[in-house]
Amino acid sequence: MARLIYSAIASLDGYIEDAAGAFDWAAPDEEVLAFINDLERPIGTYLYGRRMYETMRNWETPSRDATGQSGPEQDYADIWRSADKIVYSHTLAAPTTVHTRLERSFDPADVQRLKQSRSDLSIGGSDLAGQALVAGLVDECQVFLGPIAIGGGKPVFPLGVRLRLELLDEHRFRGGTVCLRYAVLPADEATT
């Protein structure tokens, strides 16, 4: 069975965007992006809410400046373009990227069926990931904590959801970012 993985870049104080909705501080450097690429390579399908999809679809045709993309950026673009994508949105008219389908609502039973595939799935965006966490569908959380505190905004995990996690791995980067990988324990093993 495939794993459903929630991966997010967050501030040290636990936010994926600041109070104004900005996340420009979260852009990974080349070392972090190369590490992310290795984690993303087994992903066969990305699950996105509309806002996360609109952010990520820039990888469909990444811009190239005079110096071109870095190796990790090109690698990530290739990984992203080759994967399937499902966008959950009531307002998006149609997807604008290849290998992408639109669903009007998040159905946990459909996601459970997707997990029967051989390739892992990734869920992006804290609102959509929150629905999957509440439904008990997420198998692993990969949180990249950046060396910044932003004082408020959108939390990496939904408020009011209690999870018990088991540390799988940790990795430190030269620039101060830390990756923490956790298995999400089944609800019967979680404390309430």
Buried (B, 14 or more C-beta within 10 A) or exposed (E): EBBBBBBBBBBBBBBBBBEEEEBEBBEBBEEBBBBBBEBBEBBBBBBBBBBBBBEBBEBBEBEEEEEEBEEBBBBBBBBBBEBBBBBBBEEBEEBEBEBBEBEEEBEEEEBBEBBEEEEBBBBBBBBBBBBBBBBBBBBBBBBBBBEBEBEEBBBBBBEEEEBBBEEEEEEEBEEEBBBBBBBBBEEEEEEE
